Amino acid sequence: MTNAEYRRLMDLVEENLVGFLPEVDHKSITLHDSMAYSLSAGGKRLRPVLLLATCELFGMNPKEALPYACAIEYIHTYSLIHDDLPAMDNDDLRRGKPTNHKVYGDAMAILAGDGLLHSAFEVMTKDMLLYFDQPEKLQHRAQAAYEIARRSGVRGMVAGQVADIESENKQCSREMLDYIHLNKTAQLITAAVMAGSALAGISFEERKSMSTFGEALGLAFQIIDDYLDVCGNQDEMGKPVGSDAKLNKSTYASLYGIEATVQRANELLDRADEIIAPYYDQAEVFHAVIEHLRGQLK
């Protein structure tokens, strides 16, 4: 992602990501090292950038939202660590580097994921403690944490992961595939947008519109991931291609074919573009994300 505004917010995340982790006793320093290893492995930081960009779009200083931006990246990273484990996708590479369990072992990788998940909520609630004398701001922060918790848990990302696992080696219906993608991937992307909306204190109608935007963008993101697993380049992606076929997973590419997959992804990106268009140049980061995703389909 080369857009200057996106890079500015991404750099803000990078500068604070490891530093926001809670301090650990030296006796458990391996846990901290394992957590920091996966956090520092790179990536586009899409979810925290979207959270900060949403805050900024609606007039909030993005620096005030950093605890929540870092928290959502902790949750995303924990999910990747666990996804890569032998009991799940059994991947050796993530972002071009050995996966966490390949470096620290399965047990420590599980605990590093657990540590990142709990750190996310420690960071957010620690921030809330600063606003007990400002009820409105406290309410906004509680709502942001709720959006992240709900959409990453058993009614969101984790539910999608369960359905994904249980659908392996089975003929998955198109309805179930939508359920998997909307929850496994789109919910956490929507959580970023909705947490940013909550922090900025925008109206119900604006939040409703941003929720639709997040779902369209998130579903497009996962459909494009399906496409890249067939048509992508391992060196560019930083992870193996063809893993979905190896695990016999139902994907948009396997159920619909490549042409229909590209068409569906573009339709969703058009929808996201339509929702964000009224904000014009103020939504530069969102436009950049949409165009980046379109570019991956070429």
N, C-alpha and C positions, 0 to 999 in steps of 0.2 A: 504494500500500500504506500504510494508515493505522495499522496495529497498532503500539503503542508499543515492544514488544520488538523487532519487526522493524526499526523506525526506529532504535533504539539501535545495533543491529549494523550497519545500513547507514551510519549516521553514522561509526562507527568505521572502516569501509572508506573512506568518502569522505575522511576526515581524513588517510589514509595513502597513498592510491592513487598520486597523482602523486609524492609525496615518496619513495616506495620505488624509483622509477625510477633506474637507474644514471646517474651523472653522465656527460655527454658533453663532448667538446672543443668550444669555441666555433665551430670551423670546420664542425662538423656540427650546429649548433644548430637548423637547419630540421627535421632528423630528430626531435629532441626535441620541437619545437613541434607537429609533425604527430602524433606519438604522444600527446602531452598533449591535443591538440585532441579526438581521438576518445575518450580516456579521460574527459575532462571534459564530454562531451556529455549526461551524465545516464543515466537508466535505473534499473531497480529493483535492480540489483546482486544478482540472485537467487542466482547461484552462490556468490559469496563469503559472502553471508549464510547460505546453507545450510551451508557449510563451518564457519563460526564457530558457528552454532547447534548443529551436531552435536557439536563439541568441548564446548560448554557443557552440552549434554544429558548428556554422559557425564563431567562433572566437571572439565573442563580450562578454564583461564582463556583466553577467546577471544583476548586480546591476544597470547598466545604463538603463536597460529596466523596472525597477520596476514600474514607473508611468503607463506604458501601461499594465503590468501584473495586477496591482491593478485595473486599469480601466476596464479590461475585466471581472474581478471577480465582480466588482460593477454592471456591466450590467447583468451578469448571475444571481446575487442575486436579482436584481430588478425584473427580469423575473420570478423567483421562487415566490417572494412575491405576484406578480400579478396573477400568475397561481393558487395559493392556495386560492384566494378569492372566496366567495360564487358564484359570477357571472361566474366564470370559473370552476376550478376543485373542489372547495369547500372542501379542505383538512384541517384536524385538526392538523396533525403532519408533520414536516419537519426536517429531520436529528435527529429524536428522541425527538424533542422539540415542544411545541405548536407553530403553525404557527403565523406569525406576526399579522394577524388580530384578532387572538384569544387572544392575549396579549394587543394590542394597539387599536383594533377596525378597522373596514373596512376603514374609511376615512383616518386615520393615516397611515395604511398599503399602501393605494394608494399613499399617499404623500411621504412615505419613499421610495417606488419604484421610484417615479419621482425624488426624491432627489438623489438617487444612480445613476440613468441614467445621470442626469446633472453633477453630481460630476465626473463621468468618463471622460467627455469631458473637464471639468475644469482642472483636474489633467494632462491630456495629453497636452492640449494647454499651460498650465503653464510651462511644461517642454520644449516645443518648444521655448518659449520666451528666453530660455537660449542659443539658438544656432543660433541667427540671424547673428553672425559673422562667422559661419561655415555652409555655404550653403548646402554642401553635407549631413552633418548630419541632418540638418533641413529638407531637402527633404526626407530622410529616415524616420524621425519621422512623417512627414505629411502623407506619404504613409501608415505607420503603423496605424495611426488614421483613415485614409480613409478605410482601410481594416476592421477595427473594426466597424466603422459606417455603412458601406455598408452591411456587412454580419449580423449585428444585427438588421437592420431596415426593411423597407417595401419591400426590395428585398431579404430578408433573414429570420431571426428568426421571426420577427413579421408577415411576410407573411405566414410562416408555421403555426403560431399559429392561424391566421385567418382561414386558410384552415382546420385546425384541429377542430376548433369550428363548422364550417359550415358543417363538415362531420359527426358530432354526429347524431346518430339515423338514419343514412343513410347507404346504401350499398356502401362502398367506393371502387373504382377501384384500382387495383394494381399500376397503373400509378399515381393516386392521392396520394396513401399511400407513394410512393417513394418521391413525391413532398413534402408532409408534413414532412417526416423524414429528408430529405436532407436540408430543410430550418429550421424547428423548432429546430433541434438539431445539425445537422452536420455543418451548416454554422458557428455557433459560435466557434466550435472546430477548423474548418478550419481557421477562423479569427485569432485564437491564433497562429497557425503555420505560417500563412501568415504575420501577424504583426511582429512576430519574424524574419521572413525572410527579411522583408522590413527594419527593424532596423539594421540587420546585413549587408545589402547591397549586397545580393547575386545576381548571374546572373539570367537572364530570364528563362533559361532552368532549373536551380535549383529551382526557384520559382514555375515553372510549375509542377515539380515533387513533391514538398512539398504540393502543392494544392491538387493533386491527393491523396497523403498520408492522408491529413486532411479529405478529403471527405470520403475516405474508413473507416478511424478510426471513424469518427463522425457518419456515417450511421450504422456501427457495434455497436457503443455505444447505439444508440436508439433502434436497433433491440434487443439487449440484455436486455434493459430496458423493452421492451414489454414482453420478455421471463420471466423476473424476476417478472413482475406484475402477472403472472400466477403461476410460480414455485418458487418464492422467499420467503424469511422469513422476516416478518415485523420487528422483533427485529434487524436483521442484516442490513436491508435497512434504518431503521429510518423513514419509512413512510408506510401507509397502502398498502396492496396488494389487487388486484382485483378492483382497482378504474377504470381501463379502461372498464371493463365489466359493472360496475355500471353506467358509463356514456354512455354506448353503443357505444364505440369508435372502429373504425376499427384499428387493429394492425396486425403486422406480425404473431403473434400467432393465431389470430382469422381467418385471411385470408388464411394462408399457413399451419397452424398446427405446433406443437412443433418441430417435427423432421426437417421439412424444414426450420424452423426459425433458429435452431441451425446450420444447414448446411450453410445457407446464411451468418450468422454472422461469422462463421469460414472462409468462402471464402473471406470475406472482410478483416478479420484480416490477412489472408495469403497474400492478396494484399498489405496491409500496411507493413507487415514484409518484403516483397520482395523489396519494394521501399526503405526502410531504411537500408536494409542489407549491402549495400556497405560502410556504415559508421562504421561498426563493433562496437568495444567497445566504440567509441565516442558517439554512440546512445544508451547508456545503459538505459537512462530514457524512451526512446520510446519503447525499447524492454520490459521493465518492465510494461509499460501500456498495451501493447498488451497481455502479458502473464497474467496480472491481469484480463483482460476482458475474456480471454479464460477460466480462472479458474472459472468465474461466470457461465459458461455454464455447469459445471459438477455437 
